[in-house]
Structure formats: structure tokens, C-alpha cells
Amino acid sequence: MSKRDYYEILEVSKNASAEEIKKAYRKKAIQFHPDKNPGNSEAEEKFKEAAEAYEILSNDEKRRRYDQYGHAGVGGASGGGGYGGGMSMDDIFSHFGDIFGGGFGGGFSGFGGFGGGRSQQRVNKGSNLRVKVKLTLQEIANGVEKKIKVKKYVSCSHCSGTGAANGSSYSDCSTCRGTGQVTRISNTILGQMQTTSTCPSCNGEGKIITQKCAQCNGEGLMRQDEVVTIQIPAGVEEGMQLSVSGKGNAARRGGINGDLLILIQEEKHPELIRDGSDLVFNLSLSVPDAILGSAVEIPTVEGKVKVKIDAGTQPGKTLRLKGKGLPDINGYRRGDLLVRINVYIPKDLPKEEARLVEKLKESEAFTPGEDAGQNFFSRMKNMFE
């Protein structure tokens, strides 16, 4: 069965902004939320389908791939462990609950009686780290392994990340009674509205430490350097962001580590210019080489190659060297090297060379016409020899 278009699922245009996509998903999630549709399997599937669409379209890189290649460009989403098929309802809540102000992740419980009792203790997640990595064109062409040193928060070795001193105990938070969340009920024109938010006293942990670890002051974290090895695939581009799961900051008092976000920067090549997967080289030829032809060396990311320049090559002509560009990051093709021909015209000439040019000017070969070049190349060769 073919999958539905993600834009169609959320009922937005392909030019929709991130905010429009977020609002559209929120509307769909409210409409098909299980608490509003108890026992309705069709509504539950639509709820998961909307979450899958939002997971792709809210991520700039995934959205770009989807726009370019469709479902195949994002691994089919649900077939590859996406939200539509591979994750539970609670997984969806934990990933996207923030767009509902915190209450959605722990239970919808709104609209006067639709509460589902999904309240659960908050799972801590460490913050993400972002680093910039500069790459040469050769590294981009072949992919590269990089070792980078990052300063990050790790679990305190003295208390194993708990934040509590040895032998210390925990007590339930008196504000939230150990749930990690506080609930408020307000009256609206639609009836009573119940909202759930993170407990401000225990930061959603549900527990209070009776005696804090002296080394980390109860945070469960210490700051230190760590060397992280990352594999950068071939074909990445300037501004692209890669994510290394679990290599960010450790979570406060246990939980899930954040991610390490790698922002790609390209080092400028002294001779080659990047244009997507293609590379461009501007070749300057002397007038004699353009007229008589020549063999020149062209730089590529793999070293220099010899290219034959035909006699009578015109300025502005572009030669295409197939497969000498960069690989596509998705592995579909490899770009080409485009050699753009420029002819160098000197500003000042010695008198002797100027006289030669004057002779050339008188030649019929310099008069535009279909037969102008007959016997010209042999005459030119004799003159320059």
C-alpha cells in the first residue's frame, strides 16, 4: 500500500513555513488524540500518521530529502523505524509533547473529561552540543573520520550521576507528590481545561535529595574534555548538520545524553569551485594555445589530469570531465568537473610581438567567415616557430 503525501496529511502547502507545519500538526494531533477518541483505532492511526509527517517536515534536512526523492529519500519513514509504525504512543508524546506546552507529553487530559491518565515521571535529557568541523574538498569527496575534542558535561564519578552523597536517600517531592508534574484546571467557554506542566520544585524528577554530593553539588554532572570519533560521509555540503546520538551533554541526575551536532564548513580550494556535486575550474589559455591547441594539466580532487585542448578553442567554451566532481550524499551519482575556457589577452606587448600581431590582423583567417580558418593553423605555427 502506497504511503500518503506528508503535506497532504497535515493539509499544508509545500511552501509552508516551519510555524505553519507546527500549527497544522498540533491541530491534527488534537483532532485525533486517543483521549478524545477512545477505542477508535482509525483515529489512532491518523494520530500516528500525523506524527510521522511532522517528524519529517519539521526537520530541514529530512524535509529537503523528502521534497527531492519522496518517501524513498527518508527511508520510508515508518518502515525504517519512524513514528507511524515503529514507535508507541508514549514515544510520540515524549518527542513532540513540547509543542503543547508540556502537558501533551505526560497526558492530554484536557477538554473537560478526555483525560487519559497518561501521567508519567519526566525523563531527563541532556542538552545538545554543537561544533563546527572544517573539511577540504578531498575529505568531502572521499568521506573522512575525524577525532574532535569537546568540553561537555558527564556523569559525576563520585555519585554515579545521582547527585546524592553516599548513603543519602531521596524523598518524594511534596509539591507534585512524586509524579514530577503539576496539574491546573481553568474554566473556559469550552468548559474546564486541564493543563499539565513540569513540577517547578523538583524539575520533573519527582524526588528530592536529602543530602547532596559535595563534588557536583547535587547536579550529578561534572565538566570535562572528551575525544569523540565521528564518521563524516562523502558528499556533505557547507551548512549541513550531522547528528551523533548520545554524544552530547549528560542528563542532570541520570537520563538520556544529548546529541552532538556537527555543522559542516568547507575550506576554500585554491583552484576548484564547488557547484553542488559538480566542480568548476577556470582555465586561462594563451592566445597561441587557444589557436593552435595544447595539452594542459587540470587539477581534480584526486590529483592532476592531462586534457587535450583542440586547436581553435573559443573563449567561453566549457569542457566536461565526467565523474571528476563530488559524490552525491545519497550515493545516487557523482558530479562532473567543468573546465571553463578563458583566453588571456596581454595588455602590453613588446614591439616584436606586436608586429607579429599586426601581421595576423592582416590575415584573412582573422576575418569572420566559415572558410576563414583554412591553412591558418599551419601559417600560425610557422610564424611562432
C-alpha positions as CSV (number, residue, x, y, z in Angstrom):
1,M,0.0,0.0,0.0
2,S,1.5,3.4,-1.0
3,K,2.1,6.0,1.6
4,R,0.2,9.3,1.6
5,D,1.9,12.6,0.9
6,Y,3.1,14.2,4.2
7,Y,2.0,17.6,3.1
8,E,-1.5,16.2,2.3
9,I,-1.6,14.5,5.7
10,L,-1.1,17.9,7.5
11,E,-3.1,19.8,4.9
12,V,-0.3,22.3,4.2
13,S,1.3,23.5,1.0
14,K,4.8,22.5,0.0
15,N,5.9,26.1,0.7
16,A,4.6,26.0,4.2
17,S,6.8,27.6,6.9
18,A,8.0,25.7,10.0
19,E,5.5,27.5,12.1
20,E,2.6,26.6,9.7
21,I,3.7,23.0,9.8
22,K,3.8,23.0,13.6
23,K,0.4,24.6,13.9
24,A,-1.1,22.1,11.4
25,Y,0.4,19.1,13.3
26,R,-1.0,20.5,16.6
27,K,-4.4,20.8,15.0
28,K,-4.3,17.2,13.7
29,A,-2.9,15.8,17.0
30,I,-5.8,17.4,18.9
31,Q,-8.3,16.2,16.5
32,F,-7.2,12.5,16.5
33,H,-5.7,12.3,20.0
34,P,-6.6,8.9,21.7
35,D,-8.0,10.7,24.7
36,K,-10.6,12.4,22.5
37,N,-11.2,9.2,20.5
38,P,-11.2,6.3,23.0
39,G,-11.2,2.9,21.3
40,N,-11.1,4.4,17.8
41,S,-8.3,2.6,16.0
42,E,-8.8,4.7,12.9
43,A,-8.2,7.9,14.8
44,E,-5.2,6.4,16.5
45,E,-3.7,5.5,13.1
46,K,-4.3,9.1,11.9
47,F,-2.7,10.4,15.0
48,K,0.4,8.3,14.3
49,E,0.4,9.3,10.6
50,A,0.3,13.0,11.5
51,A,3.3,12.4,13.9
52,E,5.2,10.7,11.2
53,A,4.6,13.6,8.8
54,Y,5.6,16.2,11.3
55,E,8.8,14.2,12.2
56,I,9.9,14.5,8.6
57,L,8.7,18.0,7.7
58,S,9.9,19.7,10.9
59,N,13.5,18.6,10.2
60,D,15.1,20.8,7.5
61,E,17.4,18.1,6.2
62,K,14.8,15.3,6.1
63,R,12.3,17.7,4.5
64,R,14.8,18.5,1.8
65,R,15.4,14.8,1.0
66,Y,11.6,14.2,1.1
67,D,11.0,17.0,-1.3
68,Q,13.7,15.7,-3.7
69,Y,13.2,12.0,-3.5
70,G,9.8,11.4,-1.8
71,H,9.4,8.6,0.7
72,A,12.5,6.8,-0.6
73,G,14.6,9.8,0.4
74,V,13.7,9.4,4.1
75,G,13.8,5.6,4.2
76,G,10.1,5.2,4.0
77,A,9.8,6.8,7.5
78,S,7.5,4.3,9.2
79,G,9.1,1.3,7.5
80,G,12.5,2.4,8.9
81,G,11.5,2.8,12.5
82,G,9.6,6.1,12.0
83,Y,6.8,7.3,14.2
84,G,4.0,5.9,12.1
85,G,4.9,2.3,12.7
86,G,7.9,1.7,14.9
87,M,7.1,3.8,18.0
88,S,4.5,3.6,20.7
89,M,2.1,6.4,21.6
90,D,4.2,7.3,24.6
91,D,7.2,7.7,22.3
92,I,5.4,10.2,20.2
93,F,4.3,12.1,23.3
94,S,7.8,12.3,24.7
95,H,9.2,13.5,21.3
96,F,6.6,16.1,20.4
97,G,5.0,17.0,23.7
98,D,6.8,20.3,23.8
99,I,4.6,21.9,21.2
100,F,1.7,21.5,23.6
101,G,3.4,23.4,26.4
102,G,4.5,20.3,28.3
103,G,1.1,18.8,29.1
104,F,0.9,16.7,26.0
105,G,3.9,14.6,26.8
106,G,2.5,13.4,30.1
107,G,-1.1,13.1,29.2
108,F,-3.5,15.2,27.2
109,S,-6.1,15.4,29.9
110,G,-7.9,18.5,28.5
111,F,-11.2,19.5,27.1
112,G,-13.3,18.6,30.2
113,G,-13.1,14.8,30.7
114,F,-10.9,13.5,27.9
115,G,-8.1,12.9,30.3
116,G,-6.4,9.6,29.7
117,G,-4.3,9.2,32.9
118,R,-1.1,9.0,31.0
119,S,0.8,11.0,33.6
120,Q,4.3,9.8,33.9
121,Q,7.6,10.9,35.5
122,R,9.6,13.1,33.3
123,V,12.7,11.6,31.7
124,N,15.7,13.9,31.7
125,K,17.6,14.5,28.6
126,G,21.0,16.2,28.4
127,S,21.4,19.3,26.2
128,N,22.8,19.0,22.7
129,L,26.3,20.2,21.8
130,R,27.1,21.9,18.5
131,V,30.6,22.0,17.0
132,K,31.9,23.2,13.6
133,V,34.1,20.9,11.5
134,K,36.1,22.3,8.5
135,L,36.7,19.9,5.6
136,T,38.8,20.0,2.5
137,L,37.2,19.2,-0.9
138,Q,39.3,15.9,-0.9
139,E,37.8,15.0,2.5
140,I,34.3,15.8,1.2
141,A,34.9,13.7,-1.9
142,N,36.0,10.6,0.0
143,G,34.4,10.9,3.4
144,V,36.6,11.1,6.5
145,E,36.9,10.0,10.1
146,K,37.5,12.9,12.5
147,K,38.5,13.0,16.1
148,I,37.4,16.1,17.9
149,K,37.8,17.2,21.5
150,V,34.7,18.6,23.1
151,K,34.2,20.1,26.6
152,K,31.0,18.6,27.9
153,Y,29.1,17.6,31.0
154,V,29.5,13.9,32.1
155,S,28.0,12.0,35.0
156,C,29.7,12.7,38.3
157,S,32.1,9.8,39.1
158,H,31.7,10.4,42.9
159,C,27.9,9.8,43.0
160,S,27.5,7.9,39.7
161,G,25.4,10.8,38.4
162,T,22.7,10.6,41.1
163,G,23.6,13.9,42.7
164,A,23.3,12.3,46.2
165,A,26.0,11.8,48.7
166,N,27.0,8.2,49.6
167,G,24.3,6.6,51.7
168,S,21.9,9.6,51.1
169,S,18.3,8.9,50.4
170,Y,15.6,10.5,48.4
171,S,12.1,11.7,49.4
172,D,9.1,12.3,47.3
173,C,8.6,15.9,46.2
174,S,5.9,17.5,48.3
175,T,4.7,19.8,45.5
176,C,3.9,17.1,42.9
177,R,3.7,14.1,45.3
178,G,6.4,12.2,43.4
179,T,4.8,12.5,39.9
180,G,7.1,15.1,38.5
181,Q,4.1,17.1,37.2
182,V,1.6,19.6,38.5
183,T,-1.9,19.9,37.1
184,R,-4.0,23.0,36.9
185,I,-7.7,23.3,36.0
186,S,-9.2,26.5,34.5
187,N,-12.7,27.4,33.3
188,T,-13.1,28.4,29.6
189,I,-16.0,29.0,27.3
190,L,-15.5,25.4,26.1
191,G,-15.7,24.0,29.7
192,Q,-13.0,23.1,32.1
193,M,-9.5,22.9,30.6
194,Q,-6.9,20.9,32.4
195,T,-3.2,21.6,31.8
196,T,-0.1,19.7,33.0
197,S,3.4,21.1,33.4
198,T,6.7,20.1,34.8
199,C,6.9,20.5,38.6
200,P,9.0,23.6,39.4
201,S,10.2,22.2,42.8
202,C,11.9,19.0,41.6
203,N,12.2,19.9,37.8
204,G,10.1,16.9,36.9
205,E,12.1,14.3,38.8
206,G,9.5,13.6,41.4
207,K,12.3,13.2,44.1
208,I,14.2,15.5,46.4
209,I,17.7,14.7,47.6
210,T,18.2,14.7,51.3
211,Q,22.0,15.2,51.2
212,K,23.7,16.5,48.0
213,C,27.0,15.1,46.6
214,A,29.8,17.5,47.7
215,Q,31.7,17.1,44.3
216,C,28.8,18.1,42.0
217,N,26.6,20.0,44.5
218,G,23.7,17.6,43.7
219,E,23.7,18.2,40.0
220,G,25.1,14.8,39.1
221,L,27.3,16.4,36.5
222,M,31.0,17.3,36.0
223,R,32.6,19.2,33.1
224,Q,35.5,17.6,31.3
225,D,37.1,17.1,27.9
226,E,36.2,14.1,25.8
227,V,37.6,13.0,22.4
228,V,34.8,11.9,20.1
229,T,35.3,10.0,16.9
230,I,32.9,10.9,14.1
231,Q,32.4,9.4,10.6
232,I,31.6,12.1,8.0
233,P,30.1,10.6,4.8
234,A,31.2,11.7,1.4
235,G,29.3,14.5,-0.3
236,V,28.4,16.7,2.6
237,E,27.9,20.4,2.0
238,E,28.6,23.7,3.6
239,G,25.9,24.4,6.3
240,M,24.8,20.8,6.6
241,Q,24.3,19.5,10.1
242,L,25.0,15.9,11.2
243,S,23.9,14.4,14.5
244,V,25.8,11.9,16.6
245,S,23.3,10.4,19.0
246,G,24.2,10.3,22.7
247,K,27.5,12.2,22.4
248,G,26.2,15.5,23.8
249,N,25.9,16.6,27.5
250,A,24.9,14.0,30.1
251,A,21.5,14.5,31.7
252,R,21.2,16.0,35.1
253,R,20.9,13.2,37.7
254,G,20.7,10.4,35.1
255,G,18.6,10.1,32.0
256,I,19.4,10.3,28.3
257,N,22.5,12.0,26.9
258,G,22.0,14.8,24.4
259,D,23.3,14.7,20.9
260,L,26.5,16.1,19.3
261,L,25.5,18.3,16.3
262,I,28.2,18.7,13.7
263,L,28.0,21.8,11.5
264,I,29.9,21.3,8.2
265,Q,32.2,24.0,6.9
266,E,34.1,23.8,3.6
267,E,37.7,25.0,3.3
268,K,38.1,27.1,0.1
269,H,40.0,25.2,-2.6
270,P,42.7,27.3,-4.2
271,E,41.7,26.3,-7.8
272,L,38.4,24.5,-7.7
273,I,34.9,26.0,-7.2
274,R,32.0,23.8,-5.9
275,D,28.6,23.9,-7.6
276,G,26.5,21.2,-5.9
277,S,28.1,17.9,-6.9
278,D,29.9,19.5,-9.8
279,L,33.3,21.2,-9.6
280,V,34.3,24.2,-11.7
281,F,37.9,25.1,-12.9
282,N,38.6,28.3,-14.8
283,L,41.3,27.6,-17.3
284,S,43.2,30.5,-18.8
285,L,44.8,29.8,-22.1
286,S,47.3,31.9,-24.0
287,V,46.2,33.1,-27.5
288,P,48.7,30.7,-29.2
289,D,47.4,27.7,-27.2
290,A,43.8,28.6,-28.0
291,I,44.6,28.9,-31.6
292,L,47.0,26.0,-32.1
293,G,45.7,23.7,-29.4
294,S,47.6,22.3,-26.5
295,A,47.8,19.7,-23.7
296,V,47.2,21.1,-20.2
297,E,47.1,19.8,-16.7
298,I,43.8,20.2,-14.8
299,P,43.5,19.9,-11.0
300,T,41.0,17.5,-9.6
301,V,40.3,16.3,-6.0
302,E,42.2,13.1,-6.9
303,G,45.3,14.9,-8.4
304,K,46.1,16.4,-11.8
305,V,44.9,15.0,-15.1
306,K,46.0,15.9,-18.6
307,V,43.4,17.3,-21.0
308,K,43.8,18.0,-24.7
309,I,42.7,21.4,-25.9
310,D,41.7,21.3,-29.5
311,A,43.0,23.9,-32.0
312,G,40.7,26.8,-32.4
313,T,39.1,26.5,-29.0
314,Q,36.8,29.5,-28.4
315,P,36.7,31.6,-25.2
316,G,33.7,30.7,-23.1
317,K,33.7,27.0,-24.1
318,T,33.2,24.5,-21.3
319,L,34.8,21.1,-21.2
320,R,33.1,18.4,-19.1
321,L,35.2,15.7,-17.3
322,K,32.6,13.0,-16.4
323,G,32.8,11.7,-12.8
324,K,35.5,14.1,-11.7
325,G,33.3,16.0,-9.4
326,L,31.9,15.1,-5.9
327,P,29.6,12.2,-4.9
328,D,26.0,12.9,-4.0
329,I,25.5,12.5,-0.3
330,N,22.7,10.0,-1.0
331,G,25.0,8.0,-3.2
332,Y,23.0,8.3,-6.4
333,R,25.6,9.8,-8.7
334,R,29.0,11.6,-8.9
335,G,29.3,15.0,-10.3
336,D,31.5,16.3,-13.1
337,L,34.4,18.7,-13.4
338,L,33.5,21.6,-15.7
339,V,36.5,23.3,-17.3
340,R,35.6,26.8,-18.4
341,I,38.0,28.2,-21.1
342,N,39.2,31.8,-20.8
343,V,41.8,33.2,-23.2
344,Y,44.4,35.5,-21.7
345,I,44.9,38.7,-23.7
346,P,48.1,40.6,-22.6
347,K,47.8,44.3,-22.0
348,D,51.3,45.3,-23.1
349,L,53.3,43.6,-25.8
350,P,56.9,44.0,-26.8
351,K,57.4,45.7,-30.2
352,E,58.5,42.5,-31.9
353,E,55.4,40.6,-30.7
354,A,53.2,43.5,-31.6
355,R,54.5,43.3,-35.2
356,L,53.5,39.7,-35.3
357,V,50.0,40.5,-34.2
358,E,49.8,43.2,-36.9
359,K,50.7,40.5,-39.5
360,L,48.0,38.3,-38.0
361,K,45.5,41.1,-38.2
362,E,46.1,41.3,-42.0
363,S,45.4,37.6,-42.4
364,E,42.1,36.5,-43.9
365,A,42.0,34.0,-41.2
366,F,41.0,36.7,-38.7
367,T,38.1,37.8,-40.9
368,P,34.9,36.1,-39.6
369,G,33.6,33.5,-42.1
370,E,33.0,29.8,-42.5
371,D,36.2,29.2,-44.6
372,A,38.4,31.8,-42.7
373,G,40.5,29.2,-40.9
374,Q,41.7,27.2,-44.0
375,N,45.5,26.8,-43.8
376,F,45.6,29.3,-40.9
377,F,46.9,26.9,-38.3
378,S,49.9,25.9,-40.4
379,R,50.7,29.6,-41.1
380,M,50.5,30.4,-37.4
381,K,52.8,27.5,-36.5
382,N,55.4,28.7,-38.9
383,M,55.2,32.3,-37.6
384,F,55.6,31.3,-33.9
385,E,58.4,28.9,-34.7
